[in-house]
Amino acid sequence: MSPIQNFEQHSRHLVEPDIESMQMRLQMAMEVRDSLEIAHTAEYSNFLKCYFRAFSVILLQITKPQFTDNPEHKLRNVAVEVLNRLPHSEVLRPFVQDLLKVAMQVLTTDNEENGLICIRIIFDLLRNFRPTLENEVQPFLDFVCKIYQNFKLTVSHFFENGAAAVPVPVPVPVPVPVPVSGEDIKPMDVSDQAITSSTGYNVSGQLNPSTRSFKIVTESPLVVMFLFQLYGRLVQTNIPHLLPLMVAAISVPGPEKVHPHLKNHFIELKGAQVKVSVCFSQNHFLEKLIYSLPLYKNIWESALLLKWTFKTSIS
């Protein structure tokens, strides 16, 4: 793939409304991703001026969150990948506030694949550009509270609805070559791609919402605890609400027996619970904080229950 010669022209074309094919726009976004080494040169400032707005427009206006693996999802995925790989130098500082808002919007509305990348974007920004972003930490903590509030419903979605689903063999998809520039590509109909299955069985190409994802829960506790260390003022206002939700999450036993087609979901469930438990046991900052709280005994009882249910469910 040849390097991009004119950033301004290319970025303008990337968001032009007359590009009818999502596949063509995806190809152009991939060209940017493959040219990211330019961000480590003196051209980084010019690169940001041209492409930060372009990828923000793609994520917030041109596309919408997808819950099946289609070209529109792939375009959004490339966009967040590019934003995640931007070097965190002083050149990025003028864009930090807007980048954080874009990442939060994607995290709270998109699928878990893009959400996981956005967690990294948000965490790195809050870590590298503190203390100017202290006011932006609370929306992330609110999102974490939301996923813990929904944790029991998430478990029910996968293991009560999913247990009743009969897995249907899915044929292996035939790879479709990426079209080269100049080909006549028909517009792709993605109007029904955001419809998710009512069962927990992950059919081919289906993507879980970030608000109903064990993977997102797994990544959250250590990020939250590190943020509490960076932004100590937020501890007293958030721990009384967040901590009971985390304890309740590791107390959810899950299914007594795991159907074979739900094994991956079960591993993700227990992985998420173990990560919370490990966070409690190995984070000295948190351990000192919760030692005097009424929930202290409940935490370790829940941790023992987690260990027992994991062993019995596997056997």
N, C-alpha and C positions, 0 to 999 in steps of 0.2 A: 504494500500500500504506500503510495507516494506521500511525502510530507506535505502538510498544508502550507501553501505559499502566502495566502492573504487571510489573516485571522478575521479581520473585520467583514470582509465579503463572505467568507465561509460561515461565520456565526450568524450573519443576517439571513443567509439562505437557509440555515438550519431551522429557523423558526418561521419561515415564510408560510402563510396559510395555504398557498396554492400547491404545496407538496401533498399530493393526494395519498401517497403510499406511506404507511407507517414503516414499512421495510426500508424504503429509501432514506427516511429520516434516521432510522436506526443505523444504517450504514454510515451516514455522515457523523453521527455521534461516536461511532466506533473509531472513525478516523481521528477524532479529537482525543479519545482515550489512548490511542496508539501513538499520539504525538505529545504525551504528557511530560516527556523529558524536557520539553521547553520550559516547564515551570521551574526548573533548576538553573535557569540562565537569566540574563538581564532582561529577557523578553517576558518574564513572568507577569509584570504589571500590565503590559499590553494584552497578554493572554487573558488575565482576569477581567479586564474591562470589556473584552469582547464576549467571553464565554460564560462568565458567571450569570449575567442576565439571561443569556440564551438557555442555559440549563434550568434556571429558575422558572422561566416561562414554560419550558417543556413539562416540568413537574407540577406546576400550579395552574396552568391554563390549557396547554395543548393536549395533554393526556390526563387520564384519571386512574386511580388505583385499580389494579387488576387482581383477580383471584384465580386465574388460570394462566398457564405459561404460554403466552402468545407474544407477537412482536411488540405490542404496546407495553407489556410488562418488561420485555427485554430492553426497550428504549429507556424506560424509567430506571431500570437496574443499572444500565450503563451511565445514566446521568448521576445517580447517587454514588456510583463507584468513582467517577471523575471528581466529584466534590469531596469524597473521602480521601482522595490521594493528593489533594492540594497541599503543598508545603506550608507549615504554620510559621511563616516568617512575618516580619513587620509589613511586608507588602500585602498580606492578607487582612491586616487589621481593619481597614475601612469596610471590608465586606463581612466581618464576623457576625454582626448583629443580624443581618439579613440571611446569612448562611444558617445560623442557628434557627431562625424562624422557619426556613424551608425544611430543614432536617426534622424539626418538631412536627410540622404539618404532615410530612411523609410518614414519620414514625407512628403517629396516632391514627392514621387513616389507611395506610397501605398494608401489604402482606408482610409476612414475617421475614422473607428473604431481604426485602428492601429495608424493613424495620431494623434488622440486625446491623446493617451497614450504618443506618442513621444513629443508632446508639453509639457507635464508635465515633461518628462525626461529633455528636453532642458532647460526649465525654472528653474528647481531645480538645474541643474548643473551650469547655468550661475549665479544663486543667491548664491549658496553655495561655489563656487570655484573662485569667483572674487578676484582680478582683473586679474588673469592670463589668463582668457578666453575672454578678451575684443575683441580680433581680431576675435573671433568666433561668435560674436553677429550679425555682418552685414549679413551673409548668411541667418539667420532667418528673419531679417527685410526685406531682398529681397524677401523671400518667401511670407511674409505678403503682401507686395506691389503687388505681382503677383496675389494673391487671390482677392484683392480688384480691381485690373485691370480687372479681369475676372468676377466680381460680376454681372454686367448687363447681360453677356452671360449666367451665371449660372441661373439667374432668367428666362431668355428666355428658357433655356433648360428644366426647370421643368414645367413652366406654359404655354408656347406656344406649345412646343412639347408634353408635358404631358397632356394638355387639350384635345388633339385629340385622346389620347389613351383610349381604352375601357378596363376597368379592367376585368381581367379574374379570376374567382374563382380558388384558388390554394388549392389542397387537403392538409390536415394536414399531415406532414411527420411522418413516423413511426420511433420512436427512434431506433437507431442501437447500440447495446451494444459494448463497447470498448473491443477488443479482448485481451485475456490474453496472456502472453508470451508463445511462442512455437506454436501458431496456424499458419497454413499456410494461409497467406493473399495475395490475388492477388494485383498486382500493380494497383493503381488508375490512370486512364487517366484524367489529368487536363489540357490538351493542349488547350482546348477551354474555360476554365473557366474565362479568363480575358476579354472576350467579354462582353461589357456593352450594355444595352438597349438604343435605340435611342430616347426613350421617357422619360418623367419625372416620369412616374408611377413606383414606387418601387416594382417590382415583387418579389416574395418570394426568399429570399437568395441573392438578389442583393445588392452590396455595392458601395456606391458612392466614386469616387476618392477624395482624400484629397484636390485637387485643384478645385473641384467643389462640395463644401460642406458648407452649412450654419452653420453646427455645428462647423467646423473648424474656420469659420469667427467669430462665437460667442465667442470662447475662446481666440481669438487673441488680441483684443484691450487692455484689462487690463494687459496682459503680456507685450505688447509693451510699455505701459506707465510706468510700473514698471521698465522695462529695461532702459528706458530713465532716470529714476531717479538714477539707479545704474551706468549707463555709460553715464554721461552727455555730453561727447565729441561727441557722435553720434547724438545728438539732431539737431544741426544746419545743418548737412548734410542729414538728413532723413526727418525731419518734412516738409520742403517745397514740397517734392515729395509725401509723404505718406498722409498728411492731406487732400489735395484735393481729393485723391482717397477715403478716408473714408467719406468725406462729400458727394461725388457723390454716394456712396453706400447707405447712409440713404435717399438720394433723389429719389431713384428708387421706383416708386409707387407700383409695383407689379400688380397682376390681379385685375380687377374691381369686378369680381365674382369668387369665389373659388369653383371648382368642389369638390364634397365630397371625391373622392379618392386622392385629392391633399391637403386636409386639414392639414395633418401633415407637408408637405413641406411648406405650408403657415405659420404655427406656427413657424417653424424653421427660415424662412425668416425674419419674424417680430422680432423674438427673437434676431437674429443677428443684425438687425438694431437698436433695442432698446439698446442692449449692447454698441454699438458705441455711441449712444446718451447719455446714462448714463455716459459713460466714459468722454464725453465732459462736462457734467453738474456737475459731482461730483469730478472730479480730479482737485484739486486746482493747482497742478503743471502745468497741461495742460491749465487750464483756464487762468492763468497769461500769458502763452506763446502765446496763440492764440488771446488774447484780442486786440492786436494792428495789427493783420493781416487782409488783405482785406476780407478773408473768414469768418470773425467773424459773420457778419450778415447772411451769407448763412447757417451757421451751425444751428442757431436757427430757421430760416425759414424752413429748412429741417426737423428739429425736430417737428415743428408744423404740417408739411405735413405728417410726419410719423404717428403722433397721429390720424390725420383725416382719412387717408387711412386705418389704422388698424380698426377703428370703422366702417367705411362704408363697408369694405370688409367682416367683420364678420356679419354685419346685412344683 
